[in-house]
Amino acid sequence: MDTPLAEERRPAPAPDFTDLAIYDDVLPSPASPFRTVEYGHYLDFFPSSVLVSLEAWHFGFAHAGLGDLRSQLPINERLKRRIIAFDAARDLVPKLAYITFLGNAQRLLPYFEARRIPFILQLYPGGSFEPNVKASDDHLRNVANSPLCRKIIATQKLTRDYLLERMGCDPQKAELIYGGVFESRVEFDFSRDKRRYSADKETIDLCFVAHRYGDDMAQKGYDQFVEVARLLASDERLRFHVIGDYTAHDLPLGEARARFAFYGPQPNAFFADFYPRMDVIVSANRPSRGKEGPFDGFPTGACMEAGFRGVLNCIADPLDLNVAFEDGRDILLIDRNAERTAERLATLFAAPDRLYELARANWKRFHEVFDVDRQLWARTRLIVAELLRDEALVMRPAAALSRLDSASAAALDPQYERLLAEANAYGERRHDALLAEYRTLADGYEKLQSYAAERDKALSAEIERLQERPIGRPRRSLLQAMVGRKSSR
């Protein structure tokens, strides 16, 4: 007999219907923490929701099974039961689907069309989204102009503008929510936890954090990081840290070689101790083919996570994506000129107090712009609005008649004529019954809309109250705050 814990951990059977179904290629996988934060919230917030895994994980998990990865996922056990395999969910018809990345959307579009499933697409950079590349443009145009596509969340202004100006997307579909869903509620306070040169350590530490794709050392800016290190090698206080698939043999390190440290790829948990010791993260990324092909968002996910733990972002913005930061005030913007970058950094390193003043301003601004509650709330409101969307009654059109369905054929066969009359009478009765049911539903829906408006107003007020809290302390999620208030009554 199963214990209560074993019963809780057993995957729930795939339902025939849910309000929300999240379709994803990678989850459950520890390699994608931003998906874990966002999708875990939706599973918790929407009781009638499931996550359908396409089981296409990578980054070292190719031989792991769905059950193993699901058990490792850092979310509540009761939510894991609603993560199901795609094959088990083939009969599922949700009211709304939610997907991230263009590649997933274009693969699933025929599936959604066959089942008439409306969907929201979250369009991050990457994931087969390559502006001005014909194959990618064709896929995006098909997805964006599908009548089943209800909203597209653009996380960068370039993405929003491209949808409107190049794809002919309905402006009502394109929704700009700048940034991404990254965990900002971290155990870090700048005054308490920041490790500073002279006071807490004897070095000034620069880091580079990025996945490596092929042999291109310039796409993520590793070539410029190495060149800056070579130019600053005379400053013996400096140390250079590299996270990702890079080695000491990729590029000549010159006189800085002895002060480089290579860590390889690291799990998300590694950075809780690593980032408080870092002073600057350098990200001089650039699109591999100018304004054609894949591009990185601004800032990258690694830069956001570093910023949440007090690391000054020294980053390039080759596509003019920045909409929230001011160079020299709350960020350090650089270009692809290594000498200029080294000169600006040397000026900061000559005045460590200024370095940490700018780092603190960067940390504070990141928490304002990329606050995870704000990011989740903006997306959740879109989903709720679509779930409450008023749909007109859809009547399936009659099949086209053949020659045998003509009046002359009916006259030749009295039995056929009688059956046709009975079918028409039955159809009229069913129509009258359906009409009565829809009127009942309409009355209930008006009450539901009124209730939803009241809840929306209350939740908005709660969000504003939570955002007024000081930044230094980790904050509870919106859902935790609501539950806490309810329990105290």
C-alpha positions in Angstrom: 0.0 0.0 0.0 1.4 3.4 -1.0 2.3 5.9 1.7 0.8 9.4 1.5 4.1 10.7 0.4 4.4 8.2 -2.4 0.9 9.0 -3.5 1.7 12.7 -3.6 4.8 12.1 -5.8 3.0 9.8 -8.3 2.2 11.7 -11.5 -1.4 12.5 -11.9 -3.2 11.0 -14.9 -3.5 13.3 -17.9 -6.8 15.1 -17.7 -9.1 15.6 -20.7 -9.4 19.3 -20.1 -7.6 22.1 -18.2 -7.8 25.8 -18.2 -4.1 26.2 -18.9 -1.5 23.8 -20.5 2.1 24.9 -20.6 4.0 23.1 -23.4 7.8 23.1 -23.1 10.7 21.2 -24.6 13.2 21.4 -21.7 11.3 21.2 -18.4 11.6 19.4 -16.2 15.3 20.1 -16.2 17.7 21.8 -13.8 19.4 23.4 -16.7 16.7 26.1 -17.1 16.1 28.0 -13.8 14.1 30.8 -15.5 11.5 28.3 -16.8 11.3 26.6 -13.3 10.5 30.0 -11.6 7.8 31.0 -14.2 6.1 27.6 -14.8 6.2 26.7 -11.2 4.3 29.9 -10.4 1.6 29.1 -13.1 1.1 25.6 -11.8 0.6 27.0 -8.3 -1.5 30.0 -9.3 -3.8 28.1 -11.7 -5.2 25.0 -10.0 -6.5 23.8 -13.4 -3.2 23.7 -15.2 -0.6 21.2 -16.4 2.9 21.3 -17.8 3.3 19.1 -20.9 6.9 18.1 -21.5 8.2 17.4 -25.0 11.1 15.7 -23.3 13.8 17.3 -25.5 16.2 18.3 -22.6 19.9 18.8 -23.2 23.0 20.1 -21.5 24.0 16.8 -20.1 20.6 15.4 -19.2 20.0 13.4 -22.5 20.0 10.1 -20.7 17.8 11.1 -17.8 14.1 10.1 -17.7 11.1 12.3 -17.1 10.6 10.8 -13.7 14.2 11.4 -12.5 14.2 15.0 -13.7 10.8 15.7 -12.3 11.9 14.5 -8.9 14.9 16.9 -9.0 12.9 19.9 -9.9 12.9 22.5 -7.0 9.2 23.0 -6.8 6.5 21.7 -4.5 5.8 18.0 -4.7 2.1 18.4 -5.3 2.9 20.6 -8.4 5.3 18.0 -9.9 2.3 15.6 -10.2 0.9 17.9 -12.9 4.0 17.6 -15.2 3.1 15.0 -17.8 4.7 13.6 -21.0 3.5 14.8 -24.3 2.4 11.3 -25.4 0.2 11.0 -22.3 -1.5 14.3 -23.1 -2.5 13.8 -26.7 -6.2 13.8 -25.8 -5.9 16.9 -23.7 -7.7 20.0 -25.0 -7.0 23.0 -22.8 -8.8 26.3 -22.9 -5.4 28.0 -23.4 -1.9 26.9 -24.2 1.3 28.8 -23.2 4.7 28.3 -24.9 8.1 29.9 -24.8 10.4 30.3 -27.8 9.5 30.4 -31.5 11.0 26.9 -32.2 8.4 25.3 -29.8 5.6 27.4 -31.3 6.3 26.5 -34.9 6.6 22.8 -34.1 3.3 22.8 -32.1 1.3 25.0 -34.4 -0.1 22.1 -36.5 -1.0 20.3 -33.3 -2.8 23.3 -32.0 -4.6 23.9 -35.3 -5.8 20.3 -35.4 -7.4 20.7 -32.0 -8.3 24.4 -32.2 -6.2 25.2 -29.1 -5.6 29.0 -28.7 -2.2 29.9 -27.3 0.1 32.6 -25.9 3.7 32.7 -27.1 6.5 34.2 -25.0 9.1 35.3 -27.6 12.5 35.5 -26.0 15.6 36.0 -28.2 17.1 32.7 -29.3 15.0 29.5 -29.6 14.9 29.6 -33.5 14.0 33.3 -33.5 16.5 34.8 -36.0 15.4 38.2 -37.5 15.9 38.7 -41.2 16.5 34.9 -41.8 13.8 33.6 -44.3 13.1 30.3 -42.6 12.7 32.0 -39.2 10.6 34.8 -40.6 8.3 32.3 -42.3 7.8 30.4 -39.1 7.2 33.6 -37.1 4.8 35.0 -39.6 2.7 31.7 -39.6 2.6 31.7 -35.8 1.9 35.4 -35.3 -0.9 35.5 -37.9 -2.6 32.4 -36.8 -6.1 33.1 -35.5 -5.3 30.8 -32.6 -2.4 33.1 -31.5 -4.0 35.3 -28.9 -0.9 37.2 -27.5 2.9 37.3 -28.1 4.9 38.5 -25.2 7.9 40.4 -26.6 10.7 40.6 -24.0 12.8 43.1 -26.0 11.7 46.3 -27.9 13.4 45.0 -31.0 11.2 41.9 -30.9 8.0 44.0 -30.5 9.0 46.3 -33.3 9.9 43.4 -35.6 6.5 41.8 -35.0 4.7 45.0 -36.0 6.9 46.3 -38.8 8.1 43.2 -40.5 5.6 40.4 -39.6 2.4 42.3 -40.0 1.3 41.2 -36.5 -1.9 42.6 -35.1 -0.8 45.4 -32.6 -3.4 44.0 -30.2 -1.4 40.7 -30.0 2.1 42.1 -29.4 2.7 42.8 -25.7 6.1 44.3 -24.6 7.1 43.0 -21.1 10.8 44.1 -20.9 13.1 41.6 -19.3 12.6 38.0 -18.3 11.5 35.9 -15.3 14.6 35.4 -13.2 14.7 34.8 -9.5 15.3 38.2 -7.9 14.3 37.1 -4.4 17.8 36.0 -3.5 19.5 35.9 -0.1 21.7 39.0 -0.8 21.9 42.4 0.7 24.6 44.8 -0.7 25.6 46.3 2.6 25.7 43.0 4.4 26.9 40.5 1.8 29.0 42.3 -0.8 32.7 41.2 -0.6 34.8 44.3 -1.2 38.4 44.9 -2.2 40.6 45.9 0.7 37.9 45.4 3.3 37.0 41.7 2.7 39.6 40.5 0.0 42.8 41.5 -1.6 41.7 41.2 -5.2 39.4 42.9 -7.7 37.5 40.2 -9.5 36.1 40.2 -13.1 34.0 37.4 -14.5 32.7 36.2 -17.8 29.7 33.8 -17.7 28.2 32.4 -20.9 27.5 29.1 -22.8 29.8 28.5 -25.7 28.3 27.8 -29.1 30.8 26.3 -31.5 34.2 28.0 -32.1 33.0 31.6 -32.3 34.8 33.4 -29.5 33.2 36.8 -30.4 29.5 36.0 -30.3 29.4 36.0 -26.5 32.3 38.5 -26.2 34.9 36.1 -24.8 37.5 37.4 -27.2 37.1 41.0 -25.8 37.1 39.7 -22.2 40.5 38.1 -22.9 41.8 41.2 -24.6 40.7 43.5 -21.8 42.5 41.1 -19.3 45.7 41.3 -21.4 45.5 45.2 -21.4 45.0 45.3 -17.6 47.6 42.6 -16.8 49.9 45.1 -15.2 47.4 45.6 -12.3 48.3 42.7 -10.0 45.1 43.1 -8.0 43.0 41.8 -10.8 41.7 38.2 -11.2 39.7 36.9 -14.2 37.1 34.1 -13.8 35.5 32.2 -16.6 32.3 30.1 -16.4 31.2 28.1 -19.4 32.7 25.8 -22.0 36.0 27.7 -22.4 39.6 26.7 -21.7 43.0 28.3 -21.3 43.9 27.1 -24.8 41.1 28.8 -26.7 42.9 32.2 -27.0 46.4 33.5 -25.9 46.1 34.9 -22.4 49.5 36.7 -22.4 50.8 38.0 -19.1 47.4 37.6 -17.5 47.5 33.8 -17.8 48.4 33.1 -14.2 45.5 35.1 -12.9 42.8 33.3 -15.0 40.5 30.7 -13.4 38.3 28.4 -15.5 35.4 26.7 -13.8 33.5 25.0 -16.7 29.7 25.0 -16.9 28.1 25.3 -13.4 24.6 24.7 -12.0 22.6 27.6 -10.7 23.4 26.9 -7.1 27.0 27.6 -7.7 26.5 31.3 -8.1 25.0 32.0 -4.7 28.5 32.0 -3.3 30.4 33.0 -6.4 28.7 36.3 -7.4 29.1 38.1 -4.0 32.8 37.8 -4.5 32.8 39.2 -8.0 33.1 42.9 -8.7 32.4 43.2 -12.5 30.8 40.9 -15.1 31.9 41.7 -18.6 29.5 40.9 -21.5 30.6 42.3 -24.8 28.4 40.0 -26.9 27.5 40.8 -30.5 25.2 39.2 -33.1 27.1 36.9 -35.3 25.7 38.4 -38.5 24.9 42.0 -37.6 21.1 42.5 -37.7 20.5 39.1 -39.3 20.3 35.9 -37.3 20.2 35.1 -33.6 20.8 37.8 -30.9 21.1 38.0 -27.2 18.7 40.0 -25.0 19.8 43.0 -23.0 21.0 42.2 -20.4 21.6 38.5 -20.7 20.2 36.1 -18.1 23.7 35.6 -16.6 24.1 39.4 -16.3 20.7 39.7 -14.5 21.5 37.0 -12.0 24.9 38.6 -11.4 23.3 42.0 -10.9 20.8 40.6 -8.3 23.9 39.8 -6.2 25.7 43.1 -6.5 28.0 42.5 -9.5 28.5 45.6 -11.7 27.3 44.9 -15.2 29.8 46.1 -17.8 27.9 45.2 -21.0 27.5 46.0 -24.7 24.3 46.9 -26.4 25.0 46.5 -30.1 21.3 46.4 -31.1 20.2 49.4 -28.9 17.9 47.2 -26.8 18.4 49.2 -23.5 15.2 50.9 -22.3 15.8 51.2 -18.6 19.4 52.0 -17.7 21.8 55.0 -17.8 25.5 54.6 -18.6 27.7 55.6 -15.7 24.7 56.0 -13.3 23.4 52.4 -12.8 25.3 50.4 -15.4 28.5 50.5 -17.5 27.8 50.4 -21.2 30.7 49.4 -23.5 31.3 48.8 -27.2 33.5 46.4 -29.1 36.6 48.5 -28.5 38.7 46.6 -26.0 41.1 49.5 -25.3 38.2 51.9 -24.4 36.7 49.2 -22.2 40.0 48.6 -20.4 40.5 52.3 -19.9 37.0 52.8 -18.4 37.6 49.8 -16.0 41.0 51.0 -15.0 39.5 54.4 -14.0 37.0 52.6 -11.8 39.6 50.3 -10.3 41.7 53.3 -9.4 38.8 54.5 -7.2 37.2 51.4 -5.6 34.7 53.5 -3.7 33.3 54.7 -7.1 33.3 51.1 -8.3 31.1 50.0 -5.4 28.9 53.0 -5.6 28.1 52.2 -9.2 27.7 48.5 -8.4 25.1 49.3 -5.7 23.2 51.6 -8.1 23.2 48.7 -10.6 22.0 46.2 -8.0 19.2 48.5 -6.9 18.0 49.3 -10.5 18.0 45.6 -11.5 15.7 44.9 -8.6 13.4 47.7 -9.7 13.2 46.7 -13.4 13.5 42.9 -13.2 11.6 42.2 -9.9 10.3 38.7 -10.3 6.9 39.5 -8.8 6.4 42.3 -11.3 7.5 40.1 -14.2 5.2 37.2 -13.1 2.3 39.5 -12.4 2.5 41.1 -15.9 2.4 37.7 -17.5 -0.2 36.3 -15.2 -2.6 39.1 -16.0 -2.4 38.3 -19.7 -3.2 34.7 -19.1 -6.1 35.5 -16.8 -7.5 37.9 -19.4 -7.4 35.2 -22.1 -9.0 32.6 -19.8 -11.8 35.1 -19.1 -12.2 36.0 -22.7 -15.8 36.0 -23.9 -16.2 33.7 -26.9 -19.0 33.7 -29.3 -20.9 30.5 -29.9 -19.1 28.6 -32.6 -21.4 26.5 -35.0 -19.7 23.8 -37.0 -20.6 24.3 -40.7 -22.5 21.5 -42.3 -20.6 19.2 -44.6 -20.8 19.8 -48.3 -23.7 18.0 -50.0 -23.0 15.4 -52.7 -25.2 14.6 -55.7 -26.9 11.8 -53.7 -28.1 14.4 -51.2 -30.2 16.3 -53.7 -34.0 16.7 -53.5 -34.4 14.3 -56.4 -32.5 11.6 -54.6 -34.6 12.1 -51.5 -37.8 11.8 -53.5 -36.6 8.5 -54.9 -36.1 7.2 -51.4 -39.0 7.9 -48.9 -37.0 6.2 -46.1 -34.1 8.7 -46.7 -36.6 11.6 -46.7 -38.1 10.4 -43.4 -34.6 10.0 -41.8 -33.7 13.5 -43.0 -36.8 15.0 -41.4 -36.1 13.3 -38.1 -32.5 14.5 -38.2 -33.6 18.1 -38.8 -36.2 17.9 -36.0 -33.5 16.5 -33.7 -31.1 19.3 -34.7 -33.7 22.0 -33.9 -34.4 20.4 -30.4 -30.6 20.3 -29.7 -30.2 23.9 -30.9 -33.0 25.1 -28.6 -31.5 23.2 -25.7 -28.0 24.6 -26.4 -29.4 28.1 -26.6 -31.0 27.8 -23.2 -27.7 26.4 -21.7 -25.7 29.3 -23.2 -28.2 31.8 -21.8 -27.6 30.2 -18.3 -23.9 30.4 -18.9 -24.1 34.0 -20.0 -25.8 34.9 -16.7 -23.2 33.2 -14.7 -20.4 34.7 -16.8 -21.6 38.2 -16.0 -21.3 37.4 -12.3 -17.9 35.9 -12.9 -16.7 39.0 -14.7 -17.8 41.2 -11.8 -16.0 38.9 -9.3 -12.9 38.9 -11.5 -12.8 42.7 -11.7 -13.0 42.9 -7.9 -10.2 40.3 -7.5 -8.1 42.1 -10.1 -8.4 45.3 -8.2 -7.5 43.6 -4.9 -4.5 41.8 -6.4 -3.2 45.1 -8.0 -3.4 46.8 -4.6 -1.5 43.9 -3.1 1.2 44.1 -5.7 1.7 47.8 -5.1 1.9 47.2 -1.4 4.5 44.5 -1.8 6.6 46.6 -4.2 6.8 49.4 -1.5 8.9 47.1 0.7 12.7 47.8 1.1 14.8 46.1 -1.6 17.4 44.7 0.8 15.3 41.9 2.2 14.1 38.8 0.3 10.4 39.1 -0.4 7.7 36.5 -0.4 6.0 35.7 -3.6 2.6 37.3 -4.4 0.8 34.0 -3.7 2.6 33.5 -0.4 1.6 37.0 0.7 -2.0 36.4 -0.2 -2.1 33.1 1.7 -0.5 34.7 4.7 -3.1 37.5 4.8 -6.0 35.0 4.5 -4.6 32.8 7.3 -4.3 35.8 9.7 -8.0 36.7 9.4 
